[in-house]
Amino acid sequence: MPDNTDEMLFCREIRAAMESELNFTGIAVYQYGMKLAEFNGDMELYDESDRLNSLCAGDVDEALRACEYGGGTYEFKPALDALIEQYGLERVSFVLACEVNYDSIFGRYPDELYKWAREMSNSEHYGSYGIRTRPNVLVGLIAELQARTGELSKQHRYAEELTKAEMIKLIMADIVRRDPEYPTRGLEEIEKNMRRKSIEDVRNDYYFYFPNEKTKMLNNEPGLETETQHKRLYVDMDGTLAVFNIVDDMTPLYQEGYFAGLHPQENAIDAIKIIMRERSDIEVYSLSAYLHDSPHALAEKNGWLDAFLPEIEADNRVFVPCGSDKAAYIESGVKQNDFLLDDFTQNLNAWEQGGGTGLKLLNDINNTRGTWQGNKTRFDNTPREIADKLKVVIDGIGTVKDKNPKRRDNFHLYEQNGYSKKNLGGREMAKQSNKKKN
């Protein structure tokens, strides 16, 4: 086994073997596929990141060849040091994860590595960037990488250790905290401009908004504990996971079997299952209002989840009395890393006022007034599209602004009967009732 002096020599050999001497650590990793890049107007970022990913893959092979010292034995630490020095930890992790994801059809890696790869790549892109090193060797390099990232995740992190997306997310949250009435269009423009900047420029912006963090770094004090902040996704039921039934009055909602018989919104349900399967760093909850004076509603809602989304366990099911503020029922309060997928603007507004982030599910009867200006995605997107758009919002990569889907065929009949469009969105459910339904 080489000693430290040998490791330094290995690193020099690796750098000499690499085709480019440029440092790419300041260029953001675009972790999503071409379709989302086109949707968000990020093709320039996608193309640049994709090109560097291919270069990184080739240098993985070069670095490992330079670190083989006989008999098929490798010294992974200097190889990883050189790769991270040139490309950054985030890009190296992403490229290796894509390679493992691509191999899932062959099954040449341990099962736990496939799970790791899904979490690290955060993308619908499962293609390889062309790494030619044998899987049994890459397993060793990834083990060294996991040890490195495991150490980082336990530490308080300074801006020098934050990803570009993490810093942008913190900056945007601070802008809203300082001025809750800041125009949505202005916020979108600020975020878009920051995504186009290099990581160094974003880091300078970050220190402008959080000047104390630079002082902490210089004094070797703990920085922001961003890596270990828990991400929570709360998902509404009626109108989001379940198809909302338009009713003439409140009577049917009190009948036995009403909530048990709601049809599943299959694309939304499957999207949540994708999130739960691919992202262990996101804890998923259901968050639904129920008629507290109904003898059937609560039990039927639990039974409905058992039937259609049993992956959400009992401890992660939150029910609030109809008409209550959902944000007020979140244990420990709504935080910056809390996200709500809901079809009702009032719930989403209250959530964001509490400090979280909302994403509206556009079904075939809501969003008639266009009062919600935040993130929104259509119910008729594919499960993969909905899941990836959720990831875009949760990971702070960008915003999601889908257009309204086609209206339900019988929509006009309810307008003729005197029901407001807000009621048709499923929130009062009858002319005489002030109760909100969820």
C-alpha positions as CSV (number, residue, x, y, z in Angstrom):
1,M,0.0,0.0,0.0
2,P,1.5,3.4,-1.0
3,D,2.4,5.8,1.8
4,N,1.4,9.6,1.8
5,T,4.4,10.5,-0.4
6,D,3.4,8.0,-3.0
7,E,-0.2,9.3,-2.9
8,M,1.1,12.8,-3.8
9,L,3.0,11.3,-6.7
10,F,-0.1,9.4,-7.8
11,C,-2.0,12.7,-7.8
12,R,0.6,14.3,-10.0
13,E,0.4,11.4,-12.4
14,I,-3.3,11.6,-12.5
15,R,-3.4,15.3,-13.3
16,A,-0.8,14.8,-16.0
17,A,-2.9,12.0,-17.5
18,M,-6.1,14.1,-17.7
19,E,-6.7,15.7,-21.1
20,S,-7.6,19.1,-19.7
21,E,-5.8,21.2,-17.0
22,L,-8.8,23.5,-16.5
23,N,-10.8,23.5,-13.2
24,F,-14.5,23.0,-13.6
25,T,-15.6,23.0,-9.9
26,G,-17.3,26.4,-10.4
27,I,-19.7,25.2,-13.1
28,A,-23.1,24.0,-11.8
29,V,-24.2,20.4,-12.3
30,Y,-27.5,20.3,-14.2
31,Q,-29.0,17.1,-12.7
32,Y,-32.1,16.9,-14.9
33,G,-32.8,15.7,-18.4
34,M,-33.2,17.5,-21.7
35,K,-37.0,17.7,-21.6
36,L,-37.0,19.6,-18.3
37,A,-34.1,21.8,-19.5
38,E,-36.2,22.8,-22.5
39,F,-39.2,23.4,-20.3
40,N,-37.2,25.7,-18.0
41,G,-35.3,27.4,-20.7
42,D,-32.0,25.9,-19.4
43,M,-30.6,24.2,-22.5
44,E,-27.4,26.3,-22.3
45,L,-26.9,25.1,-18.8
46,Y,-27.8,21.5,-19.7
47,D,-25.4,21.4,-22.7
48,E,-22.5,22.8,-20.7
49,S,-23.1,20.4,-17.8
50,D,-23.6,17.4,-20.1
51,R,-20.3,18.1,-21.9
52,L,-18.4,18.3,-18.6
53,N,-20.1,15.1,-17.4
54,S,-18.6,13.3,-20.4
55,L,-15.2,14.8,-19.7
56,C,-15.4,13.7,-16.1
57,A,-16.3,10.2,-17.1
58,G,-13.2,9.9,-19.3
59,D,-11.1,11.3,-16.5
60,V,-12.5,8.7,-14.1
61,D,-10.9,6.0,-16.3
62,E,-7.6,7.9,-16.5
63,A,-7.5,8.5,-12.8
64,L,-8.0,4.9,-12.0
65,R,-5.5,3.7,-14.5
66,A,-2.9,6.0,-12.9
67,C,-3.8,4.6,-9.5
68,E,-3.4,0.9,-10.3
69,Y,-0.1,-0.3,-8.8
70,G,-0.1,-4.0,-9.8
71,G,-2.2,-7.1,-9.5
72,G,-5.4,-5.3,-10.1
73,T,-5.0,-3.3,-6.9
74,Y,-6.0,0.4,-6.8
75,E,-5.3,3.3,-4.5
76,F,-8.7,5.1,-4.6
77,K,-8.1,8.1,-2.4
78,P,-5.6,10.0,-4.6
79,A,-7.8,9.2,-7.7
80,L,-10.8,10.7,-6.0
81,D,-8.8,13.7,-4.7
82,A,-7.7,14.5,-8.2
83,L,-11.2,14.1,-9.7
84,I,-12.8,16.3,-7.0
85,E,-10.1,18.9,-7.4
86,Q,-10.9,19.2,-11.1
87,Y,-14.7,18.6,-11.2
88,G,-16.0,19.0,-7.7
89,L,-17.7,16.5,-5.4
90,E,-21.2,17.0,-6.8
91,R,-20.3,16.3,-10.5
92,V,-18.1,13.3,-9.7
93,S,-21.0,11.8,-7.6
94,F,-23.5,12.5,-10.3
95,V,-21.5,10.9,-13.1
96,L,-20.7,7.8,-11.0
97,A,-24.4,7.5,-10.0
98,C,-25.5,7.8,-13.6
99,E,-23.1,4.9,-14.5
100,V,-24.6,2.7,-11.8
101,N,-28.2,3.6,-12.7
102,Y,-27.5,2.7,-16.3
103,D,-26.1,-0.7,-15.2
104,S,-29.3,-1.5,-13.3
105,I,-30.5,-3.6,-16.3
106,F,-27.5,-5.8,-16.0
107,G,-27.3,-6.1,-12.2
108,R,-23.5,-6.0,-11.8
109,Y,-23.5,-3.8,-8.7
110,P,-24.7,-4.5,-5.1
111,D,-28.4,-3.6,-4.5
112,E,-27.4,-0.8,-2.0
113,L,-25.4,0.9,-4.7
114,Y,-28.4,1.1,-7.0
115,K,-30.4,2.8,-4.2
116,W,-27.5,5.2,-3.6
117,A,-27.3,6.0,-7.3
118,R,-31.0,6.8,-7.6
119,E,-30.6,9.2,-4.7
120,M,-27.5,10.9,-6.0
121,S,-28.5,11.4,-9.6
122,N,-32.0,13.0,-8.9
123,S,-32.9,12.7,-12.6
124,E,-34.8,10.9,-15.2
125,H,-31.5,10.5,-17.0
126,Y,-30.3,6.9,-16.6
127,G,-27.8,6.9,-19.5
128,S,-24.1,6.3,-19.1
129,Y,-21.4,8.9,-19.8
130,G,-19.1,6.2,-21.1
131,I,-17.0,5.1,-18.1
132,R,-15.2,2.0,-19.2
133,T,-13.7,0.9,-15.9
134,R,-14.9,-2.5,-14.7
135,P,-17.8,-2.4,-12.1
136,N,-15.7,-4.2,-9.4
137,V,-13.2,-1.3,-9.6
138,L,-15.8,1.4,-9.6
139,V,-17.3,-0.2,-6.4
140,G,-14.1,0.7,-4.6
141,L,-14.0,4.2,-5.9
142,I,-17.7,4.8,-4.9
143,A,-17.0,3.3,-1.4
144,E,-14.2,6.0,-1.0
145,L,-16.7,8.6,-2.2
146,Q,-19.4,7.5,0.2
147,A,-17.0,7.7,3.1
148,R,-16.1,11.2,2.0
149,T,-19.7,12.4,1.7
150,G,-20.7,10.6,4.9
151,E,-18.2,12.7,6.8
152,L,-19.5,15.9,5.2
153,S,-23.1,15.2,5.9
154,K,-22.3,15.0,9.7
155,Q,-20.7,18.4,9.7
156,H,-21.9,22.0,9.7
157,R,-21.2,23.3,6.2
158,Y,-19.8,26.6,5.1
159,A,-20.7,28.2,1.7
160,E,-17.6,26.7,0.2
161,E,-19.2,23.3,0.8
162,L,-22.7,24.1,-0.4
163,T,-23.9,23.3,-3.9
164,K,-25.0,26.2,-6.1
165,A,-28.7,25.1,-5.8
166,E,-28.5,25.0,-2.0
167,M,-27.2,28.6,-1.9
168,I,-29.8,29.9,-4.4
169,K,-32.5,28.3,-2.3
170,L,-31.3,29.9,0.9
171,I,-30.9,33.3,-0.8
172,M,-34.5,33.2,-2.3
173,A,-35.9,32.2,1.1
174,D,-34.1,35.2,2.8
175,I,-35.5,37.6,0.2
176,V,-39.0,36.4,0.8
177,R,-38.4,36.5,4.6
178,R,-37.3,40.2,4.4
179,D,-40.1,41.2,2.0
180,P,-43.1,38.8,1.9
181,E,-44.8,41.0,-0.6
182,Y,-41.9,40.9,-3.1
183,P,-43.5,40.4,-6.6
184,T,-43.5,36.8,-7.8
185,R,-42.3,37.8,-11.3
186,G,-39.3,39.7,-9.7
187,L,-38.4,36.6,-7.6
188,E,-38.5,34.4,-10.7
189,E,-36.2,36.8,-12.5
190,I,-33.7,36.9,-9.6
191,E,-33.7,33.1,-9.4
192,K,-33.2,32.7,-13.1
193,N,-30.3,35.1,-13.2
194,M,-28.6,33.4,-10.3
195,R,-28.9,30.0,-12.0
196,R,-27.0,31.4,-14.9
197,K,-24.1,32.6,-12.7
198,S,-21.0,30.6,-11.8
199,I,-20.9,29.0,-8.4
200,E,-18.3,31.6,-7.3
201,D,-20.6,34.5,-8.2
202,V,-23.5,32.8,-6.4
203,R,-21.2,32.3,-3.4
204,N,-20.5,36.0,-3.4
205,D,-24.2,36.7,-3.5
206,Y,-24.7,34.3,-0.6
207,Y,-22.2,36.1,1.6
208,F,-23.9,39.4,0.8
209,Y,-27.2,38.0,2.2
210,F,-25.5,36.0,5.0
211,P,-22.4,38.1,6.0
212,N,-22.0,36.3,9.3
213,E,-21.4,33.0,7.6
214,K,-18.1,34.2,6.2
215,T,-17.0,35.4,9.6
216,K,-17.9,32.0,11.0
217,M,-15.7,30.3,8.4
218,L,-12.7,32.6,9.1
219,N,-13.0,32.0,12.8
220,N,-13.5,28.2,12.3
221,E,-17.0,28.4,13.8
222,P,-19.8,26.0,12.8
223,G,-21.6,27.1,9.6
224,L,-25.1,26.5,8.4
225,E,-26.3,23.0,9.0
226,T,-27.9,22.7,5.6
227,E,-27.0,19.1,4.6
228,T,-28.7,17.6,7.5
229,Q,-31.9,19.7,7.3
230,H,-34.7,17.2,6.7
231,K,-36.9,17.6,3.6
232,R,-40.6,16.9,4.1
233,L,-43.2,16.6,1.3
234,Y,-46.8,16.9,2.4
235,V,-49.5,15.8,-0.1
236,D,-53.2,16.7,-0.1
237,M,-55.7,13.9,-0.7
238,D,-59.1,15.1,-2.2
239,G,-58.4,16.8,-5.5
240,T,-54.8,15.8,-5.5
241,L,-54.3,12.1,-4.7
242,A,-58.0,11.4,-5.2
243,V,-60.4,12.7,-7.9
244,F,-62.7,15.3,-6.5
245,N,-66.4,14.6,-6.9
246,I,-68.5,17.8,-7.5
247,V,-71.6,17.7,-5.2
248,D,-74.8,19.8,-5.0
249,D,-74.7,20.1,-1.2
250,M,-72.9,18.6,1.8
251,T,-75.2,15.6,2.3
252,P,-73.3,13.1,0.2
253,L,-70.0,13.8,2.1
254,Y,-71.6,12.4,5.3
255,Q,-72.8,9.2,3.6
256,E,-71.0,6.0,4.3
257,G,-68.7,5.1,1.5
258,Y,-68.3,8.6,0.0
259,F,-64.6,9.0,0.7
260,A,-63.8,5.3,0.4
261,G,-65.2,5.4,-3.1
262,L,-63.2,8.3,-4.5
263,H,-61.2,7.3,-7.6
264,P,-57.4,7.6,-7.4
265,Q,-55.6,10.3,-9.3
266,E,-53.3,7.6,-10.6
267,N,-50.5,9.8,-12.1
268,A,-50.2,11.8,-8.9
269,I,-50.1,8.7,-6.8
270,D,-47.5,7.0,-9.0
271,A,-45.4,10.2,-8.9
272,I,-45.4,10.1,-5.1
273,K,-44.3,6.5,-5.2
274,I,-41.4,7.4,-7.5
275,I,-40.3,10.1,-5.0
276,M,-40.5,7.7,-2.1
277,R,-38.6,5.0,-4.0
278,E,-35.8,7.2,-5.4
279,R,-35.3,9.9,-2.7
280,S,-34.8,8.6,0.8
281,D,-33.8,12.1,1.8
282,I,-37.4,13.3,1.3
283,E,-39.9,12.1,4.0
284,V,-43.5,12.0,2.5
285,Y,-46.6,12.7,4.5
286,S,-50.3,12.9,3.6
287,L,-52.0,16.1,4.8
288,S,-55.8,16.1,4.5
289,A,-58.8,17.9,6.0
290,Y,-61.7,15.7,7.2
291,L,-65.2,16.3,8.4
292,H,-64.7,15.9,12.1
293,D,-68.5,15.6,12.7
294,S,-68.8,12.6,10.3
295,P,-68.7,9.1,11.7
296,H,-67.1,7.7,8.5
297,A,-64.7,10.3,7.0
298,L,-61.5,9.7,9.0
299,A,-61.7,5.9,8.9
300,E,-62.5,5.9,5.2
301,K,-59.6,8.3,4.4
302,N,-57.2,6.0,6.2
303,G,-58.7,3.0,4.4
304,W,-58.3,4.8,1.1
305,L,-54.6,5.4,1.7
306,D,-54.2,1.7,2.8
307,A,-55.6,0.7,-0.6
308,F,-53.9,3.2,-3.0
309,L,-50.8,4.5,-1.2
310,P,-49.9,2.2,1.6
311,E,-46.3,3.4,1.3
312,I,-47.4,6.3,3.5
313,E,-47.5,4.7,6.9
314,A,-49.9,5.7,9.7
315,D,-47.4,7.9,11.5
316,N,-47.0,10.0,8.4
317,R,-50.7,10.6,7.9
318,V,-51.8,14.0,9.1
319,F,-55.5,14.9,9.3
320,V,-56.9,18.3,10.3
321,P,-60.5,19.4,10.9
322,C,-62.2,20.8,7.9
323,G,-61.8,24.6,7.7
324,S,-58.5,24.6,9.7
325,D,-55.1,26.0,8.6
326,K,-53.1,23.0,7.5
327,A,-49.8,24.7,8.3
328,A,-50.9,25.0,12.0
329,Y,-51.0,21.3,12.4
330,I,-47.5,20.5,11.3
331,E,-45.4,19.2,14.2
332,S,-42.5,21.6,15.0
333,G,-44.1,24.1,12.5
334,V,-43.6,24.6,8.8
335,K,-39.9,25.1,7.9
336,Q,-38.0,26.1,4.8
337,N,-37.5,22.5,3.8
338,D,-41.2,21.7,4.0
339,F,-43.2,21.4,0.7
340,L,-46.9,21.0,0.1
341,L,-48.6,19.5,-3.0
342,D,-52.2,20.7,-2.9
343,D,-55.0,21.8,-5.3
344,F,-56.3,24.6,-3.2
345,T,-54.7,28.1,-3.3
346,Q,-55.7,29.1,0.2
347,N,-53.8,26.1,1.7
348,L,-50.8,26.9,-0.5
349,N,-50.8,30.6,0.5
350,A,-50.9,29.7,4.2
351,W,-48.1,27.2,3.8
352,E,-45.8,29.7,2.1
353,Q,-46.6,32.4,4.7
354,G,-45.5,29.9,7.3
355,G,-42.1,29.5,5.5
356,G,-42.6,26.5,3.3
357,T,-42.9,26.1,-0.5
358,G,-46.1,25.2,-2.3
359,L,-46.8,23.4,-5.6
360,K,-50.3,23.4,-6.9
361,L,-51.7,20.4,-8.7
362,L,-53.8,21.6,-11.6
363,N,-56.7,19.2,-11.9
364,D,-59.7,19.6,-14.3
365,I,-61.8,21.9,-12.2
366,N,-59.5,24.2,-10.2
367,N,-57.3,27.3,-10.9
368,T,-60.1,29.1,-12.7
369,R,-59.2,32.5,-11.4
370,G,-55.4,32.2,-11.7
371,T,-54.8,33.7,-8.2
372,W,-52.0,31.2,-7.5
373,Q,-48.8,32.5,-9.0
374,G,-46.4,29.9,-7.5
375,N,-45.3,26.5,-8.7
376,K,-47.9,24.4,-10.5
377,T,-48.0,21.1,-12.4
378,R,-50.8,19.4,-14.2
379,F,-52.5,16.2,-13.0
380,D,-52.4,14.7,-16.5
381,N,-48.6,14.8,-16.8
382,T,-47.0,11.4,-16.7
383,P,-46.0,10.1,-13.2
384,R,-42.3,10.6,-14.1
385,E,-43.0,14.2,-15.2
386,I,-44.8,15.1,-12.0
387,A,-42.1,13.4,-9.9
388,D,-39.3,15.3,-11.7
389,K,-41.1,18.6,-11.4
390,L,-41.5,18.0,-7.7
391,K,-37.7,17.4,-7.6
392,V,-37.0,20.6,-9.5
393,V,-38.9,22.5,-6.7
394,I,-37.6,20.5,-3.8
395,D,-34.0,20.7,-4.9
396,G,-34.2,24.4,-5.7
397,I,-33.2,23.9,-9.3
398,G,-36.0,26.1,-10.7
399,T,-39.7,26.8,-10.8
400,V,-42.6,24.9,-12.5
401,K,-45.3,26.8,-14.3
402,D,-47.6,24.4,-16.1
403,K,-50.7,25.6,-18.0
404,N,-54.3,24.6,-17.1
405,P,-55.4,21.2,-18.3
406,K,-58.7,20.7,-20.2
407,R,-61.8,21.3,-18.1
408,R,-64.1,18.5,-17.0
409,D,-66.9,18.0,-19.6
410,N,-69.7,18.9,-17.2
411,F,-68.0,22.0,-15.8
412,H,-70.5,24.5,-17.4
413,L,-73.5,22.7,-15.9
414,Y,-72.4,23.6,-12.3
415,E,-71.8,27.2,-13.3
416,Q,-75.4,27.4,-14.6
417,N,-76.6,26.1,-11.2
418,G,-75.2,29.1,-9.5
419,Y,-72.0,27.7,-8.0
420,S,-68.9,29.9,-8.0
421,K,-65.8,28.7,-9.7
422,K,-64.1,28.6,-6.3
423,N,-66.7,26.2,-5.1
424,L,-66.2,24.1,-8.1
425,G,-62.6,23.9,-7.1
426,G,-63.9,21.8,-4.2
427,R,-63.4,24.1,-1.3
428,E,-66.8,25.1,-0.1
429,M,-68.7,22.4,-1.9
430,A,-72.1,24.0,-1.5
431,K,-73.6,27.6,-1.7
432,Q,-74.7,27.5,1.9
433,S,-71.5,26.1,3.4
434,N,-68.4,28.0,4.5
435,K,-66.5,24.8,5.3
436,K,-63.4,24.1,3.2
437,K,-63.1,20.7,1.8
438,N,-59.7,19.1,1.1
